[in-house]
Amino acid sequence: MKKTILFLIILSSIQQIACAQSAKPGNSNFIFKSDSVHVVPDDAGLKTKLLPSMIVPAALIIYGVTTIGNHGLYSSRQARTEILKLTNGKGSKIDDYLQFSPYVEFAALLALKVKCKNDVLNTALLIAKSEIIMNAIVFPMKYITHEERPYSYAQGLKGVPLSVREKDAQAFVSLPSGHTANAFCAATIVYREFRYKSPWYGIGAYALATSVAAFRMINDQHWESDVLIGAGIGMLSTNIVYATHIHRWGRKEVCFIPATDGVYNGFVLNCKF
């Protein structure tokens, strides 16, 4: 009995060494991971740090706030006037669909066998948490700020009474732009997942998100301040999630070590969660 207990203690102490050695060519031990999807380790210089990742979205939000109404170096009212003069108010409803285009890019890259940074389960969790945080900020903020949309504001200039404009349920939920926030949230996910391969994947996603912001202004649905703040919120939500997410799910490692006490042969099982 004492011999058996001593043997188990010794085996337990060498499990980690055996698991590390098992990956070497020619080693008879067997090791496998439960998730075969390629995973880039956080020590590859790609880990999201909270404070640095907040700089760009915070700058967009702060600058957007300064442009509300007729304020700032290039105010929202001034931007609207020049955009409508340039486009003659001819927009498109494509922004309703284009807001999801970064996710389409994400799916296309996976279909082309370009592997993302995280495994499938962790990526799904990151996307879900980013969308939840983004929407939890955007929609309450719309009703708190009660900002009037550009087209409704223009009706007021034409003499349409405020009481009439307020009957439009969507007329006073302008700030921030939900379409823009969603697009930049998705674009940041693409950037975070594929930047280890090439920065151009993220650049392409951000270009799609920027086109959503442009169409929201061309369609006279949002002010410059709305889309800037929306973009900042979308990026911020995703960056917070990536900086705080604990990469545990789906990262199990199982190691079988051949063992014998001279009488019985078998394996010692080591699981890492």
C-alpha positions in Angstrom: 0.0 0.0 0.0 2.8 2.4 0.9 4.6 1.5 -2.3 1.5 2.3 -4.3 0.9 5.7 -2.6 4.6 6.7 -3.1 4.4 5.7 -6.8 1.3 7.9 -7.3 3.0 10.8 -5.6 6.0 10.5 -7.9 3.8 10.2 -11.0 1.8 13.3 -10.0 5.0 15.3 -9.6 6.3 14.5 -13.1 3.0 15.1 -15.0 3.8 18.6 -16.1 7.3 17.6 -17.2 5.9 14.7 -19.2 3.2 16.9 -20.9 5.9 19.4 -21.9 8.1 16.7 -23.3 5.3 14.8 -25.1 5.2 17.4 -27.9 8.8 16.5 -28.9 9.3 14.4 -32.0 9.7 10.7 -31.2 8.2 10.9 -27.8 5.8 8.0 -27.1 3.5 10.0 -24.8 0.3 11.4 -26.3 -1.1 14.9 -26.0 -3.9 16.7 -27.6 -6.1 19.8 -27.3 -9.8 19.6 -27.3 -10.1 22.5 -29.7 -8.1 22.1 -32.9 -8.6 25.7 -34.1 -5.4 27.7 -34.3 -4.9 30.0 -31.3 -2.4 32.8 -31.2 -0.9 33.1 -27.7 -1.4 36.4 -25.8 2.4 36.7 -25.4 2.7 37.2 -29.2 2.5 40.9 -28.6 -1.2 41.0 -29.6 -2.8 41.3 -26.2 -5.2 44.2 -25.9 -4.2 46.6 -23.1 -7.1 48.5 -21.6 -5.7 52.1 -21.3 -3.9 52.3 -24.6 -6.9 50.8 -26.4 -9.1 53.6 -25.0 -7.1 56.5 -26.5 -8.6 56.5 -30.1 -12.3 55.9 -29.1 -12.0 58.4 -26.3 -10.6 61.0 -28.7 -13.5 60.3 -31.2 -16.1 60.7 -28.4 -14.6 63.9 -27.0 -14.2 65.5 -30.4 -17.7 64.5 -31.3 -19.1 66.2 -28.2 -17.3 69.4 -29.1 -19.0 69.5 -32.5 -22.6 69.3 -31.2 -24.8 72.0 -32.7 -22.9 75.0 -33.9 -19.9 74.3 -31.6 -16.4 73.2 -32.4 -13.8 73.9 -35.1 -16.1 72.2 -37.7 -19.6 72.0 -36.2 -22.3 69.5 -37.0 -24.5 72.1 -38.5 -21.8 73.3 -40.8 -20.9 69.7 -41.8 -24.6 68.9 -42.6 -24.9 72.0 -44.8 -21.8 71.1 -46.8 -22.6 67.4 -47.1 -26.1 68.1 -48.5 -24.7 70.7 -50.9 -22.2 68.2 -52.2 -24.6 65.2 -52.5 -27.8 67.1 -53.2 -29.4 65.0 -50.5 -29.3 61.9 -52.6 -28.4 59.1 -50.3 -29.1 55.4 -50.1 -30.6 52.8 -47.7 -27.5 50.7 -48.1 -26.3 51.7 -44.7 -29.0 49.6 -43.1 -27.2 46.6 -44.5 -23.7 47.9 -44.7 -23.5 48.2 -40.9 -23.1 44.4 -40.8 -20.5 44.3 -43.6 -17.5 43.9 -41.3 -19.0 40.6 -40.0 -19.5 39.6 -43.7 -15.7 40.2 -44.1 -15.1 38.2 -41.0 -17.1 35.2 -42.4 -15.4 35.5 -45.8 -12.0 35.3 -44.2 -12.9 32.2 -42.3 -14.3 30.7 -45.5 -11.0 31.4 -47.2 -9.3 29.5 -44.3 -7.7 32.6 -42.8 -7.6 31.7 -39.1 -8.6 34.2 -36.5 -6.7 34.8 -33.3 -9.1 33.0 -30.9 -10.9 29.7 -31.1 -14.5 29.6 -32.2 -16.1 29.6 -28.7 -14.0 32.5 -27.4 -14.6 34.5 -30.6 -18.3 34.0 -30.3 -18.2 35.1 -26.6 -16.1 38.2 -27.5 -18.6 39.2 -30.3 -21.6 38.7 -28.0 -20.2 40.6 -25.1 -19.1 43.5 -27.4 -22.5 43.8 -28.9 -24.2 43.7 -25.5 -22.0 46.4 -24.1 -22.3 48.6 -27.2 -26.1 48.4 -27.3 -26.4 48.9 -23.5 -24.6 52.3 -24.0 -26.2 53.4 -27.3 -29.9 52.9 -26.7 -30.3 54.4 -23.2 -28.1 57.3 -24.4 -30.4 58.1 -27.3 -33.3 58.7 -25.0 -31.3 60.5 -22.4 -29.8 63.0 -24.8 -33.1 63.5 -26.7 -31.1 65.0 -29.7 -33.2 65.9 -32.7 -32.3 64.4 -36.0 -31.1 66.6 -38.9 -34.2 66.1 -41.1 -36.5 66.9 -38.2 -34.4 70.0 -37.3 -34.7 71.1 -40.9 -38.5 70.8 -40.7 -38.4 73.1 -37.7 -36.6 75.7 -39.8 -39.4 75.4 -42.3 -41.9 76.3 -39.7 -43.2 72.8 -38.7 -44.2 73.1 -35.0 -42.3 71.1 -32.4 -45.5 69.4 -31.3 -45.8 67.9 -34.8 -42.2 66.9 -35.1 -42.3 65.1 -31.7 -45.0 62.8 -33.1 -42.2 61.1 -35.1 -40.9 58.5 -32.7 -37.5 58.4 -34.3 -37.0 62.2 -34.6 -35.4 62.7 -31.2 -33.1 59.7 -30.8 -30.2 61.0 -32.9 -27.3 60.9 -30.5 -25.4 58.6 -30.9 -25.6 56.8 -34.2 -26.5 53.1 -33.6 -25.6 52.1 -37.2 -22.2 53.6 -36.8 -21.6 52.1 -33.4 -22.5 48.7 -34.6 -20.3 49.0 -37.7 -17.3 50.1 -35.7 -17.9 47.5 -33.0 -17.7 44.8 -35.8 -14.8 46.4 -37.5 -12.8 46.4 -34.3 -13.5 42.7 -33.8 -12.1 42.0 -37.3 -9.1 44.1 -36.5 -8.4 42.4 -33.2 -8.9 38.9 -34.6 -6.9 39.2 -37.8 -4.2 41.8 -37.2 -1.7 39.1 -36.5 -2.1 38.1 -40.2 -2.2 41.6 -41.8 -3.3 45.1 -40.8 -5.2 45.4 -44.1 -8.0 43.2 -42.9 -8.7 45.7 -40.1 -8.2 48.7 -42.5 -10.8 47.2 -44.9 -13.3 46.7 -42.0 -12.8 50.2 -40.8 -13.3 51.6 -44.3 -16.7 49.8 -44.5 -17.6 51.2 -41.1 -16.6 54.7 -42.1 -18.8 54.4 -45.2 -21.8 53.6 -42.9 -21.1 56.8 -40.9 -20.9 58.8 -44.2 -24.2 57.4 -45.5 -25.9 58.2 -42.1 -25.0 61.9 -42.7 -25.8 61.9 -46.4 -29.2 60.4 -45.6 -29.8 63.3 -43.2 -30.4 60.8 -40.3 -27.4 61.8 -38.2 -25.2 64.8 -37.3 -21.4 64.7 -37.5 -21.3 64.5 -33.7 -23.7 61.5 -33.7 -21.4 59.4 -35.9 -18.2 60.4 -34.2 -19.5 59.5 -30.8 -21.1 56.3 -32.2 -17.8 55.2 -33.7 -16.0 55.8 -30.4 -18.6 53.8 -28.5 -18.4 50.9 -30.9 -14.6 50.8 -30.7 -14.6 51.3 -27.0 -17.0 48.5 -26.3 -15.0 45.9 -28.2 -11.7 47.1 -26.8 -13.0 46.8 -23.2 -14.1 43.3 -23.9 -10.8 42.2 -25.5 -8.8 43.7 -22.7 -10.9 42.1 -19.9 -11.8 38.7 -21.5 -10.3 35.7 -19.7 -9.3 33.2 -22.4 -10.3 29.9 -20.7 -13.2 28.5 -22.6 -12.2 25.8 -25.0 -8.5 25.8 -24.0 -8.4 22.3 -22.4 -5.3 20.3 -22.7 -5.3 16.5 -22.0 -2.2 14.5 -21.4 -1.8 10.7 -21.1 1.4 9.4 -19.5 2.3 5.8 -19.8 2.9 4.4 -16.2 3.8 1.1 -14.5 4.6 0.0 -11.0 6.3 -3.2 -12.2 3.1 -5.2 -11.9 0.3 -3.1 -13.5 0.6 -1.1 -16.7 -1.6 1.9 -17.5 -1.8 5.7 -18.0 -1.9 8.7 -15.8 -4.4 11.3 -17.0 -3.6 15.0 -16.7 -6.2 17.6 -17.6 -5.5 21.4 -17.9 -8.5 23.7 -17.9 
